[in-house]
Amino acid sequence: MKALAYERAHPLDAFAIDLVDVEEPRARDGDLLVEVRAIGVNPGEASIRAARSAEPGGRVILGWEFAGVVVDVGTATTGFAVGDRVIGTGDPTRDGCWAQRVAVDHRVVAKIPDQLAFVDAASLPIGALTGWEAVFRDQSVLPDGVDAVLVIGGAGGVGSLTTQLLKAKTSAFVISTASRPESRDWCHAMGADLVVDHTAGLGAQLRQAGVAHVDVVLSTAATADNLAQIAALLRPFGHVSTVDVGAPLDLAPLVQKSASLHTEMVFSHIVGGADPSSQGRILGTVVDYVVGGHVRPIVTTTLAGLTAESMKTAHAMLESHRTIGKIVIVV
């Protein structure tokens, strides 16, 4: 089969991902083999491309957000059959979905109905799972006493779906951050009750809007500056959830609020050895929300073809740090 692969980590200006012939994966006992129809592209994959090289003599196939059709099922799979239309993520220790076919643990996959287009479906899995687990944790509910949630980076894939899920599942007042007119408009379209500019003082903007404090903060980019600002906005015994921890963080500002700090990595169930079945169930619920009109797909850019040119274009857009919603490649 064909797949997009590379050998050595590289920057965008030396883009070295090529369409190559590789052996088709075989479904393990608990796997589905899926013919990929659409791929969601994520900022984390661009970061991995720039940092991770293949083992000597090998190649790297990234991609962990897809929609497609089941073409084979492992002997230990349940609930799926050849011909099912599905969405899913995958396993970062295995080859990903930048390929014509991908083998994936059936527990991180959900069926999609005929009325949900592959291109729309592929915009959902990573953002929905990350946002759900980040704010609802493993109980699938907000912590007690939560009235206001702040989503820092509301126009990206995670922020867009987190905002929608909060509005679909809770009565929380949702505040999103965005700095450009088009990204502010997008956050409002996602259902945010209030949108504030993260390049200006958040505290003053919230006070002007009559918001004294927030109970939960989801940060899509945790930095030392962000954390200090977050702590100033957070109520005592509030909650901070972050999905992107870079440099070491000074937690002293959070200690002063007796705050809880949560981290989220969408593959923690698989790489940590836990049962990932909850992720398949979450994706199934998200699909139901979409079909019911409570959540909308977030694809804003569609690129055509499993080609190096399409993937380079997607990565250039991601590295501009100005993307809104989701980039999807139609295979």
N, C-alpha and C positions, 0 to 999 in steps of 0.2 A: 504494500500500500504506500501512499504518499504521506509524508509528514514534514512539518517545518521543524528543523533541527539546527543546532550549532554545536561546536566543539569547545571553544574557549570563551570565557566571559569577555564582554566587549562593550564599549560605549556606543551611543546612538550614531555618532559620526563615523564609526567603523562597523556599521551594521553587518553582521555575518550570519544571519539566519537564512538558510536555503531550503527549498523544497527538494526532498531527497526520497529515495526508495528505502523503506525499512520493512522488516518482517512484521506481519500482522500479529497483534497480541492475541494470546489465548486466554479465554475466560477461566479463572480459577474456580474452585467449587462454589464460592459465595459471590461470584462476579456476574455481571452482565457485560456482554460485548455490544457496544453501541455504535451504530453508524452515525457519525457526527454530521449534523445539518447546519448548526450555527454555534459560534464560539463567542462568549463574552470575554473581553480583554480587560485585564486588571493592572493597576499601578504596581502591585507587588510583583507581578511577573516581569515587568520592565526592570525592577530593582534586582531580581534574581538574575536576569540576563546579563546585567552589568557586573555581577559579583560571583556567579557560580560557573565553574568550568566542568566539563565532563571528565570522567576517569580516563586514563590513557587508553586510546583506541576506541573510546565510546563517543556518544553524542547525547545531548540534552534535548528532550521534547517537553516543553512546558505546556501550560494550559489546564485550568481546573474549573472551568465553568462552561457548560455545554447544554445543547438540546439536540435530540436525535431520536433514532429508532432502534429498538433492541433487535439484534440479529442472531444472538446466541445467549443461552442462559447456563450458568454453572449448576452442577448437580445439587448443591445445597441452597440454592436461591428459592425464595418463596414470594408469591404475590406478583410475579412478572412472567410475561410470555413473549415469544418472538413476535414482532410487529407492534409492540407497545411503543407509544410516543412518550418520551421521558425527558426530564431535566436532572442535572446532578452536578456534583463537584468532582471529587477524586481523592487522590493520595499523592502528596508531594514527593514521596519516596519512589513513585512509579512514573512511567511515561504518562504525559498528560494528553490533552484533547486537541492539540494543534496537529491534528491528523485526520485521516479519513475514518478511522475507527479507534475506539478507546475501550480498554477493559477497566471496569470500575466496580467496587464493592456495592452490591445492590442496596445496602442499608443507607447509602447517602444519595439515593435516587428516588424520584417521585414521578408518577405518571402525569401526563398532561392531556387535556381533552383536545378533540379535533379543532375546536374553535380558537384555541390559543396557538398562534403562529410560532414557528420555531424561533424566528428572529426576536420576537417579544419574550418568549420563554427564556432564551439564553441571557437576557438582561437581569434575571432574578436571583439565581442561587447564591452567589457569594455575598452580595449586599444584604439579602434577606437573612441568611444564616448569621452573618456577622452582627448585624443590627439586633436581631432577635436575641442571640446569646449574650450580647454585650449589655443590653438594658433589662432583659427579662431573666437572664442567667438560666440555670438549669431547672428552675421552677416554672418557667414560662409565664411569670407574672412580675409586675413591678414590685419593689419592696414596699412595705407598709408605709403609709403616710406620705406618698408621693403625689404632689399636685402639679409641679412644674418641672419640665425636662428641657435641658439645653443641649442642642446638637451642634457641635462645632464642626463646620465643614458640611453644611446641609445640602449643597448642590451636587456632591459626588455620589457615587453609587451607593455606598453605605449610608450616608446621610439621607439620601432620597428615600430609600426603602425603610430606614428606621423611622423617619417622620411618618410615613404612611402607616406603618405597623402600629405605632403609638396611637394614631388617630383611629385605626380600625379596632384595636383591642382595648383601649383605655379611655378615660375621660381627662387625661392629663393635658395641661396647657403646654404646648410644644413651641419652643423658641429655637429657631435655626439661625446660623450665622452665614453671611455671604457678603461679598464686597462690591461686586459689579451689578449693574442694573439687571442684566440678563440672568445672572445667578440668583439674585433676590426674587425676581419674578418666578423662577423655577421653584424656589423654596415655597413660595406662596401656593403655587400650583400643586405641590406635594402635600399641602394641608397645614403648613406651619401657621400657628396663630400669631406669631410675631417673628419678624426677621430683623436681625441687627448686624452691624458691620464689624467683623472681627479685626479689621485694621484700625479701628478706633477704640475708645475706651468702652468696654462692654458694661461695666458697672454703671456708668452714667446713663447709658442708653436704656438699661433695664429699669433704673430708678425713674427715668423720665416716663417710661411706659407703665409705671406703677407696680413693678415687680421687685419686691424687697430681696428675695433670694430664690435660688432654685434647689430642688431636692436631689436631682440626678443630672450628671453631666456626661455626655458621650463625646469624647474627643477623638477625632480621626487623625490627629497629629499631636502627640504629647511631647512638649518641650519644656524646658525649665521655665521660660517666660509664660507659656500657656498654663502650667500647673499653678504658678503663683497667682495668676489672674483667676483661674478656676476656683482656687481656695477662697478667694475674696468674695466670690459670688455664692458659694455653697453654704447651705444651712449647716449648723452643727449636726453631726451624725448622718450627714448626707453621703451620697455615693458618687464616685467617679469611675467611669469605665473608659479604657483606652484601647485602641486597636493598632496603634503604631508607636511603639516606644523606641526612640532613637538613642541619644546620649543618656548617660546616667542622670537620674532625676533626684533633686533635693525634695524629700517628702515632708520636710518640716512644716511648710504651710498647711498641709493636710492634717498633720498631727494636731495643730492648734484647733482644728474643727472636729477632731475625733472621727474623721471621715474614713469610709471604706474605699479602698482602691481595688478595682477589678481590671484584669487584663483579658483580652479576647484574641484568640487565634483560631480561625475557622477549622483548622485541621487537628485541633487538640485531641478530639475523640480518637482519631485514627492513629496519630503518631504517639499518643499517650497510652494506647492500649485499652481504651474504654470502649463501651458499646456505642457505636455511632447511629443506632437506630433512630434516636431522637431527631437527627438531622433529616432523615427521610420523612418523618412525620411533620416536621416543621415545614419542609418544602411542600408537602401535600396540603397543609393548611394555607400556605401562601398562595398556592394555585387556586384553592377554593375562594380566597379573598379576591383574586384577580377575576375569576369567573363571575363572582357575585358583585363586582363593580366597586369593591372597597379598597383595592390596591390596583394601581396601573403600572404596566411595564415601563421601564425607564430608558429604553433605547432612544438615543438622540442622534447617533451616527451609525450608518450601516455601510460596511465596506464589502466589496464583492470578491469572493474567491479565496481559496486556500493558497495564497501566494506570498512570497517574500515581500512584494511591494505593498500588499494590504497590511501585513503585520508591521512593516516599517512605518507606514503612515499612522497606524494605531499607536505605536510607541512614541512617535514624534508628538502626537497629540497629548498623550499621557504626560510626557516629560515637559510639556509646556505649562503644566499645572493650572490649566484653564478649562479643563473639560467639565461639562455638565452632564449629569446622567451617565449613560453607559455607551461604550463603543462595542458594536457587535459585528463580527465577520460572518457572512453567509457562505457556507462551504458549498 
